[in-house]
Amino acid sequence: MKAANFPVGLIATALAYYALARFGMAIFSLTPSNITLLWLPSGIALAMCLEWGYRAVPYIVLASLAANFDGMAAASSPSHLAHTLVAALTDGMAGALAMRLYHRILPGGLTRAADLLSFSLYVCLAPTVVSSLILAANLASGGYIGWHEAGALARVLVLADSLGLLLVYPAYQAWRQRNAAPPLRAQPLLAAGAAVLALLLAGQFGLPGMEYFIIPVLLVLSFHTNLLGLTAVSALTIVVVMAAAAHHAGPFAATGADAAFRIAAFAFSSALTILGAALQHGQLEHSERTRQQWQDAAEHDALTGLPNRRLLMPKVQMEHQRSLRSGKPYAIAMLDLDHFKAVNDSHGHAAGDLVLAAVASVLRENCRMIDTPARVGGEEFAVLLPECSAAQARPFLERVRGKLAVLDIPIAGQPVRVTVSIGIASYDGPNDTADAVAARADRALYQAKQAGRNCSIVDAAAA
């Protein structure tokens, strides 16, 4: 985050922390009223610390203090302000500890499904275990709960805070990486949202247990949207389910500490599973994109961007097989720049690269969509022309030759022109081979060079 956004960004996220805390207390509250089944502010605290470091801690403490004050003051403890301050300081400490563990365990972020175990153990559970024990002891010492209830409450707090981290952090990471992420598609999100809503309503009105099918819906969604879209839908779904549980509705009604723990454990494990599926799918997509990029790099000329010989020759073989089936001809043209060595010698290799790029541009702009222009050697190019005889191809290639002959290529402020010699050959019937066609095109190119260059020659067998 740029310095210009500090402290404006911190103030805005601290307000979001406060708003989510008050929202959680209103929707998911247990006893006392500032304890909830789902504590989304824990995720906000981690995001704040990751974004601004330790400078965020005072803002977290102040937001927590403001959010918890009413609930703690409502109790009969004479030292409620001190206990509220302890709770707020604990929330700030938890965010800072989660940040430290995150930087130590996952410096590259949560990018692989294999990272999920480390994230859940060290970033989610470890800080929340520490903070939950402190919070439970603070509540018990202040008389808010009995000491015999502290252990059960601490268990619920661990999962409530961990679930907040698990729901908010992926959204924060997806927002940070939004420019590199695939575009967000609305259709899968709307379909999944409609399916989730239908299952919730069906479970509430006549078909108990339909809510359990929400998890497969979210798993399917993880394969059809990016991380930001998935976390938005899954977080909203879990918020609705947890709210229903806190209000004794649906199959997850919370009627005690044990029930609350089971609900929180189910929600945490479900969120973990969905996120794991999304990360695994993203990892597979990244591997496929990387493989495709390597393949493209291996099959394309780095200077001109045109296909190279490695890509061209399989295309020639495929076109030859198509001609054998259909009887339609195809042509191959070989193009070689005339006196290209003189360009390099006079102007340098950088100038030669500019010339090659200019030739490639002319070929790309003038070829049909079905043609394949390629760079097959230093100053040698080729064009595969499907459904075209050598005689039909020659007018097009003459047009290309003419455009290159009058093309001024600016080099060091001076226009440079090059010419090209072209040899053309085409498929000659079922007894022909792709290699033979290419060899005849090479032979015709040699004849064009011998004829004085800057011309095109059609192989005699195709004439």
C-alpha positions as CSV (number, residue, x, y, z in Angstrom):
1,M,0.0,0.0,0.0
2,K,1.4,3.4,-1.0
3,A,2.2,5.9,1.7
4,A,-0.4,8.3,0.3
5,N,-3.1,5.8,1.4
6,F,-1.8,5.8,5.0
7,P,-3.6,6.3,7.4
8,V,-6.7,6.7,5.2
9,G,-6.7,3.0,4.3
10,L,-6.1,2.0,7.9
11,I,-9.0,4.1,9.1
12,A,-11.3,2.7,6.5
13,T,-10.3,-0.9,7.3
14,A,-10.6,-0.2,11.0
15,L,-14.1,1.0,10.4
16,A,-14.8,-2.2,8.4
17,Y,-13.4,-4.2,11.4
18,Y,-15.8,-2.4,13.8
19,A,-18.8,-2.8,11.4
20,L,-18.1,-6.6,11.0
21,A,-17.7,-7.0,14.7
22,R,-21.0,-5.3,15.5
23,F,-22.6,-7.2,12.7
24,G,-21.3,-10.5,14.2
25,M,-22.5,-9.6,17.6
26,A,-25.9,-8.8,16.3
27,I,-26.2,-11.9,14.2
28,F,-24.0,-14.7,15.7
29,S,-23.9,-13.7,19.4
30,L,-23.5,-16.2,22.2
31,T,-23.1,-15.5,25.9
32,P,-21.8,-12.9,26.7
33,S,-23.1,-10.8,23.8
34,N,-19.7,-9.9,22.4
35,I,-18.8,-13.6,21.8
36,T,-19.9,-15.0,18.4
37,L,-20.0,-18.2,16.3
38,L,-18.2,-16.4,13.5
39,W,-15.6,-13.6,14.1
40,L,-14.9,-12.1,10.6
41,P,-12.8,-9.2,12.2
42,S,-10.0,-11.7,12.8
43,G,-9.5,-11.9,9.0
44,I,-9.7,-8.1,8.7
45,A,-7.0,-7.8,11.4
46,L,-4.6,-10.2,9.5
47,A,-5.2,-8.2,6.2
48,M,-4.5,-4.9,8.0
49,C,-1.3,-6.3,9.5
50,L,-0.2,-7.7,6.1
51,E,-0.9,-4.4,4.4
52,W,0.6,-2.0,6.9
53,G,2.6,-4.1,9.4
54,Y,2.7,-3.3,13.1
55,R,1.3,0.2,12.4
56,A,-2.1,-1.5,12.0
57,V,-2.2,-2.9,15.6
58,P,-3.3,0.3,17.4
59,Y,-6.1,0.7,14.9
60,I,-7.2,-2.9,15.5
61,V,-7.1,-2.4,19.2
62,L,-9.2,0.8,19.0
63,A,-11.8,-0.8,16.7
64,S,-12.0,-3.8,18.9
65,L,-12.4,-1.6,22.0
66,A,-15.2,0.3,20.5
67,A,-17.0,-2.8,19.2
68,N,-16.7,-4.7,22.5
69,F,-17.4,-1.9,24.9
70,D,-21.2,-2.2,25.1
71,G,-21.2,-5.9,25.5
72,M,-18.6,-5.9,28.2
73,A,-20.1,-2.9,30.0
74,A,-23.6,-4.6,30.2
75,A,-22.2,-7.1,32.7
76,S,-21.9,-6.5,36.4
77,S,-18.1,-6.5,36.6
78,P,-16.9,-3.3,38.2
79,S,-13.7,-3.5,36.1
80,H,-15.4,-4.0,32.8
81,L,-13.2,-1.3,31.1
82,A,-10.0,-3.1,32.0
83,H,-11.4,-6.4,30.7
84,T,-12.6,-4.7,27.6
85,L,-9.1,-3.3,27.1
86,V,-7.5,-6.8,27.6
87,A,-9.9,-8.2,25.0
88,A,-9.0,-5.4,22.5
89,L,-5.3,-5.8,23.1
90,T,-5.6,-9.6,22.6
91,D,-7.4,-9.0,19.2
92,G,-4.5,-6.7,18.2
93,M,-1.9,-9.2,19.3
94,A,-3.7,-12.0,17.4
95,G,-3.5,-10.1,14.2
96,A,0.2,-9.3,14.6
97,L,1.0,-12.9,15.6
98,A,-0.9,-14.3,12.6
99,M,1.1,-11.9,10.4
100,R,4.4,-13.0,11.8
101,L,3.6,-16.6,11.3
102,Y,2.3,-16.0,7.8
103,H,5.5,-14.3,6.8
104,R,7.6,-17.1,8.4
105,I,5.6,-20.0,7.1
106,L,4.1,-18.8,3.8
107,P,6.2,-15.9,2.5
108,G,4.9,-16.5,-1.0
109,G,1.2,-16.5,0.0
110,L,-1.5,-19.1,-0.2
111,T,-1.0,-20.3,-3.7
112,R,-1.1,-24.2,-3.6
113,A,-3.4,-26.7,-2.0
114,A,-0.4,-28.0,-0.2
115,D,0.0,-24.7,1.6
116,L,-3.5,-25.0,3.1
117,L,-2.3,-27.3,6.0
118,S,0.4,-24.8,7.0
119,F,-2.0,-21.9,6.7
120,S,-4.7,-23.6,8.8
121,L,-2.3,-24.8,11.5
122,Y,0.0,-21.8,11.8
123,V,-1.9,-18.8,10.6
124,C,-5.4,-19.8,11.6
125,L,-5.2,-22.1,14.6
126,A,-2.0,-21.2,16.4
127,P,-2.7,-17.4,16.9
128,T,-6.4,-18.1,17.8
129,V,-5.5,-20.8,20.3
130,V,-3.4,-18.2,22.2
131,S,-5.9,-15.4,21.9
132,S,-8.9,-17.6,22.8
133,L,-7.2,-18.9,26.0
134,I,-6.5,-15.3,27.0
135,L,-10.0,-14.1,26.1
136,A,-11.7,-17.0,27.9
137,A,-9.5,-16.4,31.0
138,N,-10.3,-12.7,30.8
139,L,-14.0,-13.4,30.7
140,A,-13.9,-15.8,33.6
141,S,-11.8,-13.5,35.8
142,G,-14.2,-10.7,35.1
143,G,-17.2,-12.8,36.1
144,Y,-18.8,-12.8,32.6
145,I,-18.7,-16.6,32.6
146,G,-17.9,-19.3,35.2
147,W,-14.4,-20.8,35.2
148,H,-16.0,-24.2,34.4
149,E,-17.2,-22.7,31.1
150,A,-13.9,-21.2,30.0
151,G,-12.6,-24.3,28.3
152,A,-15.7,-24.9,26.2
153,L,-15.9,-21.2,25.3
154,A,-12.2,-21.2,24.3
155,R,-12.8,-24.1,21.9
156,V,-15.6,-22.2,20.2
157,L,-13.5,-19.0,20.0
158,V,-10.7,-20.9,18.3
159,L,-12.9,-22.0,15.5
160,A,-14.9,-18.8,15.3
161,D,-11.7,-16.7,14.9
162,S,-10.1,-19.3,12.6
163,L,-13.1,-19.3,10.4
164,G,-13.0,-15.6,10.1
165,L,-9.3,-15.8,8.9
166,L,-10.2,-18.6,6.5
167,L,-13.0,-16.6,4.9
168,V,-11.5,-13.2,4.8
169,Y,-7.8,-13.8,3.9
170,P,-8.4,-15.6,0.5
171,A,-10.6,-12.6,-0.5
172,Y,-7.8,-10.2,0.5
173,Q,-5.2,-12.3,-1.5
174,A,-7.5,-12.4,-4.5
175,W,-8.0,-8.7,-4.3
176,R,-4.2,-8.1,-4.2
177,Q,-3.8,-10.4,-7.2
178,R,-6.8,-9.2,-9.1
179,N,-4.8,-7.9,-12.1
180,A,-3.3,-11.3,-12.7
181,A,-6.5,-13.3,-12.1
182,P,-8.8,-14.6,-14.8
183,P,-11.8,-12.3,-15.3
184,L,-14.8,-12.8,-13.0
185,R,-17.7,-14.4,-14.8
186,A,-21.1,-13.6,-13.4
187,Q,-23.1,-16.6,-14.8
188,P,-21.5,-19.3,-12.5
189,L,-21.8,-17.0,-9.5
190,L,-25.5,-16.3,-10.1
191,A,-26.2,-20.0,-10.8
192,A,-24.4,-21.1,-7.6
193,G,-26.1,-18.4,-5.6
194,A,-29.5,-19.4,-6.8
195,A,-28.7,-23.1,-6.1
196,V,-27.6,-22.3,-2.6
197,L,-30.6,-20.2,-1.9
198,A,-32.9,-22.9,-3.2
199,L,-31.3,-25.5,-1.0
200,L,-31.5,-23.3,2.1
201,L,-35.2,-22.6,1.5
202,A,-35.9,-26.3,0.7
203,G,-34.2,-27.3,4.0
204,Q,-36.2,-24.7,5.9
205,F,-39.6,-25.4,4.4
206,G,-40.3,-29.1,4.0
207,L,-37.1,-30.9,3.0
208,P,-34.8,-31.1,6.1
209,G,-31.1,-31.8,5.3
210,M,-31.1,-30.2,1.9
211,E,-28.6,-27.7,3.3
212,Y,-25.9,-30.4,3.2
213,F,-25.9,-30.3,-0.6
214,I,-24.6,-26.7,-0.4
215,I,-21.0,-28.0,-0.1
216,P,-21.1,-29.9,-3.5
217,V,-22.5,-26.8,-5.1
218,L,-19.6,-24.6,-3.8
219,L,-17.1,-27.3,-4.8
220,V,-18.5,-27.2,-8.4
221,L,-18.3,-23.4,-8.3
222,S,-14.6,-23.6,-7.4
223,F,-13.9,-25.0,-10.9
224,H,-15.8,-22.2,-12.7
225,T,-14.8,-19.0,-11.1
226,N,-11.8,-17.2,-9.7
227,L,-10.8,-17.1,-6.0
228,L,-12.5,-13.7,-5.4
229,G,-15.8,-14.9,-6.7
230,L,-15.7,-18.2,-4.8
231,T,-14.8,-16.6,-1.5
232,A,-17.6,-14.1,-1.8
233,V,-20.2,-16.8,-2.4
234,S,-18.9,-19.2,0.1
235,A,-18.4,-16.5,2.8
236,L,-22.0,-15.3,2.3
237,T,-23.3,-18.8,2.4
238,I,-21.5,-19.6,5.7
239,V,-22.7,-16.3,7.2
240,V,-26.3,-17.2,6.4
241,V,-25.9,-20.8,7.8
242,M,-24.1,-19.6,11.0
243,A,-26.8,-16.9,11.5
244,A,-29.5,-19.5,11.2
245,A,-27.7,-21.7,13.7
246,A,-27.3,-18.8,16.2
247,H,-31.0,-18.2,16.0
248,H,-31.9,-21.9,16.4
249,A,-33.0,-22.5,12.8
250,G,-32.1,-25.1,10.3
251,P,-30.2,-28.4,10.9
252,F,-27.3,-26.6,12.7
253,A,-29.2,-25.0,15.6
254,A,-26.8,-24.0,18.4
255,T,-28.3,-24.9,21.8
256,G,-25.1,-25.0,23.8
257,A,-21.3,-24.8,23.8
258,D,-20.9,-28.3,22.4
259,A,-23.4,-27.7,19.6
260,A,-21.8,-24.4,18.9
261,F,-18.4,-26.1,18.6
262,R,-19.8,-28.7,16.2
263,I,-21.3,-26.1,14.0
264,A,-18.1,-24.0,13.9
265,A,-16.1,-27.2,13.2
266,F,-18.4,-28.1,10.4
267,A,-18.2,-24.6,8.9
268,F,-14.4,-24.5,9.3
269,S,-13.8,-27.9,7.6
270,S,-16.3,-27.0,4.8
271,A,-14.6,-23.7,4.1
272,L,-11.2,-25.5,4.2
273,T,-12.4,-28.1,1.7
274,I,-13.8,-25.6,-0.7
275,L,-10.7,-23.4,-0.5
276,G,-8.5,-26.4,-1.0
277,A,-10.4,-27.4,-4.2
278,A,-10.1,-23.9,-5.5
279,L,-6.4,-23.7,-4.9
280,Q,-5.9,-27.1,-6.5
281,H,-7.9,-26.1,-9.5
282,G,-6.0,-22.8,-9.8
283,Q,-2.7,-24.7,-9.5
284,L,-3.7,-27.1,-12.3
285,E,-4.7,-24.1,-14.5
286,H,-1.4,-22.4,-13.8
287,S,0.5,-25.5,-14.7
288,E,-1.5,-25.8,-17.9
289,R,-0.9,-22.1,-18.8
290,T,2.8,-22.5,-18.0
291,R,3.0,-25.6,-20.2
292,Q,1.3,-23.8,-23.0
293,Q,3.6,-20.8,-22.6
294,W,6.7,-23.1,-22.8
295,Q,5.2,-24.8,-25.9
296,D,4.4,-21.5,-27.6
297,A,8.0,-20.3,-26.8
298,A,9.4,-23.5,-28.3
299,E,7.2,-23.3,-31.4
300,H,7.5,-19.6,-32.1
301,D,10.4,-17.4,-33.2
302,A,11.3,-15.1,-30.3
303,L,12.2,-12.1,-32.5
304,T,9.3,-12.0,-35.0
305,G,6.6,-14.0,-33.1
306,L,6.0,-16.1,-36.1
307,P,5.8,-19.9,-35.9
308,N,9.2,-21.6,-36.4
309,R,10.1,-24.7,-38.3
310,R,9.2,-26.9,-35.3
311,L,5.6,-25.8,-35.6
312,L,5.4,-25.3,-39.4
313,M,6.4,-28.8,-40.4
314,P,3.7,-30.7,-38.5
315,K,1.2,-28.2,-40.0
316,V,2.5,-29.1,-43.4
317,Q,2.1,-32.8,-42.7
318,M,-1.5,-32.2,-41.5
319,E,-2.3,-30.2,-44.6
320,H,-0.7,-32.9,-46.8
321,Q,-3.0,-35.6,-45.2
322,R,-6.0,-33.3,-45.7
323,S,-5.0,-33.0,-49.4
324,L,-4.7,-36.7,-49.7
325,R,-8.3,-37.1,-48.5
326,S,-9.9,-34.2,-50.3
327,G,-7.7,-33.9,-53.4
328,K,-7.4,-30.2,-52.9
329,P,-3.9,-28.7,-53.4
330,Y,-1.8,-26.7,-51.0
331,A,1.3,-24.6,-51.7
332,I,4.5,-23.9,-49.8
333,A,6.5,-20.8,-50.5
334,M,10.1,-20.3,-49.3
335,L,11.3,-16.7,-49.0
336,D,14.9,-15.6,-48.5
337,L,16.0,-12.0,-48.0
338,D,18.5,-10.8,-50.6
339,H,21.9,-9.6,-49.5
340,F,20.8,-9.7,-45.8
341,K,24.4,-10.1,-44.7
342,A,25.2,-6.7,-46.1
343,V,22.5,-5.1,-43.9
344,N,24.1,-6.7,-40.8
345,D,27.6,-5.7,-41.9
346,S,26.6,-2.1,-42.7
347,H,24.1,-1.3,-39.9
348,G,24.7,-4.0,-37.2
349,H,22.7,-7.0,-36.0
350,A,20.2,-4.8,-34.2
351,A,19.3,-3.3,-37.6
352,G,19.1,-6.8,-39.0
353,D,16.6,-7.7,-36.3
354,L,14.4,-4.6,-37.3
355,V,14.4,-5.8,-40.9
356,L,13.4,-9.3,-40.0
357,A,10.6,-8.0,-37.7
358,A,9.4,-5.7,-40.6
359,V,9.3,-8.6,-43.0
360,A,7.4,-10.7,-40.5
361,S,4.9,-7.9,-40.1
362,V,4.2,-7.7,-43.8
363,L,3.7,-11.4,-44.0
364,R,1.4,-11.4,-41.1
365,E,-0.7,-8.6,-42.4
366,N,-1.1,-10.0,-45.9
367,C,-1.7,-13.7,-45.3
368,R,-5.1,-15.2,-45.0
369,M,-6.4,-16.5,-41.7
370,I,-5.8,-20.1,-42.9
371,D,-2.2,-19.4,-44.0
372,T,0.8,-20.1,-41.8
373,P,3.7,-17.7,-42.2
374,A,6.9,-18.8,-40.4
375,R,10.5,-18.0,-39.9
376,V,12.5,-21.1,-40.6
377,G,16.1,-19.8,-40.6
378,G,18.2,-16.7,-40.1
379,E,16.8,-14.7,-43.0
380,E,14.6,-17.4,-44.4
381,F,10.8,-17.4,-44.1
382,A,8.1,-19.8,-45.3
383,V,4.4,-19.7,-45.9
384,L,2.0,-22.6,-45.9
385,L,-1.0,-21.8,-48.1
386,P,-3.9,-24.4,-47.8
387,E,-6.4,-25.0,-50.6
388,C,-4.2,-23.1,-53.1
389,S,-2.1,-24.3,-56.0
390,A,1.4,-22.8,-56.8
391,A,-0.1,-20.9,-59.7
392,Q,-2.8,-19.4,-57.5
393,A,-0.3,-18.6,-54.7
394,R,2.1,-16.7,-57.0
395,P,0.0,-13.5,-57.4
396,F,-0.3,-13.2,-53.6
397,L,3.4,-13.8,-53.2
398,E,4.3,-11.3,-55.9
399,R,2.2,-8.8,-54.0
400,V,4.1,-9.4,-50.9
401,R,7.4,-9.2,-52.8
402,G,6.4,-5.9,-54.3
403,K,5.4,-4.4,-50.9
404,L,8.7,-5.4,-49.3
405,A,10.7,-3.9,-52.2
406,V,9.2,-0.5,-51.6
407,L,9.0,-0.7,-47.8
408,D,11.2,1.9,-46.1
409,I,12.5,0.4,-42.8
410,P,13.8,3.3,-40.6
411,I,17.2,2.4,-39.1
412,A,19.2,5.1,-37.3
413,G,17.1,7.7,-39.0
414,Q,17.8,6.4,-42.5
415,P,15.3,4.4,-44.6
416,V,16.6,0.9,-45.5
417,R,15.0,-1.3,-48.2
418,V,15.3,-5.1,-48.7
419,T,14.2,-7.4,-51.5
420,V,13.2,-11.0,-51.3
421,S,13.5,-14.1,-53.5
422,I,10.6,-16.6,-53.4
423,G,10.3,-20.2,-54.4
424,I,6.9,-21.8,-54.7
425,A,5.7,-25.5,-55.0
426,S,2.5,-27.3,-54.5
427,Y,1.0,-30.7,-53.8
428,D,1.1,-32.8,-57.0
429,G,-1.2,-35.7,-56.3
430,P,-1.5,-38.8,-54.1
431,N,2.0,-40.0,-54.9
432,D,3.5,-36.8,-53.6
433,T,4.9,-36.3,-50.1
434,A,5.0,-33.3,-47.8
435,D,8.8,-33.4,-47.7
436,A,9.0,-33.5,-51.5
437,V,6.8,-30.4,-51.8
438,A,9.0,-28.5,-49.3
439,A,12.1,-29.7,-51.2
440,R,10.7,-28.4,-54.5
441,A,9.9,-25.1,-52.9
442,D,13.6,-24.9,-51.8
443,R,14.7,-25.8,-55.3
444,A,12.5,-23.0,-56.7
445,L,14.0,-20.5,-54.2
446,Y,17.5,-21.4,-55.4
447,Q,16.4,-20.8,-59.0
448,A,15.0,-17.4,-58.0
449,K,18.4,-16.6,-56.5
450,Q,20.1,-17.7,-59.6
451,A,17.7,-15.7,-61.8
452,G,18.9,-12.4,-60.2
453,R,17.0,-12.3,-57.0
454,N,13.9,-10.1,-56.1
455,C,11.6,-12.4,-58.0
456,S,9.4,-15.5,-57.5
457,I,9.8,-18.8,-59.3
458,V,7.2,-21.6,-59.4
459,D,8.7,-25.1,-59.4
460,A,8.5,-26.6,-62.9
461,A,6.6,-29.6,-61.6
462,A,3.8,-27.4,-60.3
463,A,3.8,-24.9,-63.2
